[in-house]
Amino acid sequence: MSRFDWDYLIQKDRVHRSVYTDEKIFRLEMEKLFGGVWTYLCHASEIPNENDFKTVTVGFRPLIVTRDKNGDVHAIVNRCSHRGAVICKAKSGSSTRFTCPYHGWTFRNDGKIMGPSFPKLYENTFDRDAHNLSKAPRVESYRGFIFATFNEEIVSLVDYLGPAATYIDHWVDRAPEKEIIVDAGAYRGLYHGNWKLAWDNAADGYHVNFAHRSLVEMTAIRNGAGQGASYMGSDPDDSPMYVKQFPNGHTLLHHRPGMGPSIWRQARPMPGREFYEDKIKRKLGEEAGASALELAPGYGVNLNIFPNLLLLANQIQVVEPIAIDKTALIWHATRLKGADDDINLLRMRIGEDFPNFGEVDDLEMFELCWRGLQTSEIEWINTSRRAPEEQVDEAGVLTATATDEAPLRGFLHAYREFMKRDSVNAVA
């Protein structure tokens, strides 16, 4: 039973600073949330072939995500069953087996032990089944996104995603062959602050005119109005953009309704833009080329699947807590399966833009918040901004204008309920 009074710490319109600054709460989150609910591991296209693997971290647990010879996916705890050493140090690769660097115990890529080294001294005493590598008991995927949980009592992944799954469908279905490919490397950002500061910002339409002011103004000065985030306007609530608060802490900021008829025209200039635009239109024809170019920028959504997966524009961002005051944000560029090669090349160029010119603003804001939250005499954070026309549908989805803090409140209230639960995690 938790000793924390979660109903006191997270209230209707405010949250206590200790939810961000208490080390004991952070360690509890790494058990109850990261791995305690459905947690994103990687995309299926990152381990496309038999015997492929990728190493990831879920909470404090090092994992190896593997695809075995039968094509089945496993989330193996990257911990030798002998002395506990990490057995795989590589970030990714292909292998039928893993050998512990400490004492040479060897395991198959489905976690089964092949044997200890120099086995003679283990004769008649070694229980092989008791020394297989441990695994997350449940691994499921949706539209190529692979998740795992150590909580055997939680609902299915599809039920956990709920209405938010529709927006994953929209995001993936832009690809001509209805699949995305994640194989272009990643941009890794690091900030000094609690991981929830990034989540607070994920569907926040309120900060753009202020935190990203230099980016918006620089774009307008160099390239004219009508590009970048200029569609946010002087007051985003006067636009048709909106936010959504889904069950289970998932959230959405939908820019697309405010971006005008062409999202390609909203994209900031990039190296080779004019050359590739002309090339694509000559190759596909004026009309088909213009239509294809609309696939290069992002869809105009920030879709956030609690606790660690964000679909931002045309990229995947993974939130990786390292310590209570250190968080990694990992950006993966994506390609569209079946799209013209030049369209996917432009997606790579666009994918270089915001992490370098916009995300730095956000990281600064997160660190400023973290510094301010160290003031112990001021206990509360305000989350009260709400529009009078908030609407809730029959599925429990709340919709409001772009700067409403409904996504922040919804995430925190779902967080509160998950942290109250007494469910116990286990390994397979």
Secondary structure, 3 states (H helix, E strand, C coil): CCCCCHHHHECCCEEECHHHHCHHHHHHHHHHCECCECEEEEEHHHCCCCCEEEEEEECCEEEEEEECCCCCEEEEECCCCCCCCCCCCCCEEECCEEECCCCCCEEECCCCEEECCCHHHHCCCCCCHHHCCCECCEEEEECCEEEEECCCCCCCHHHHHHHHHHHHHHHHCCCCCCCEECCCCEEEEEECCCCHHHHHHCCCCCCHHHHCHHHHHHHHHHHCCCCCCHHHCCCHHHCCCEEEECHHHCEEEECHHHCCCCCCCCCCCCCCHHHHHHHHHHHHCHHHHHHHHCCCCCCCEEEEECCCEEEECCEEEEEEEEECCEEEEEEEECEECCCCHHHHHHHHHHHCHHHHHCHHHHHHHHHHHHHHHCCCCCCEEECCCCCCCCEECCCCCEEEECCCCHHHHHHHHHHHHHHHCCCCCCCC
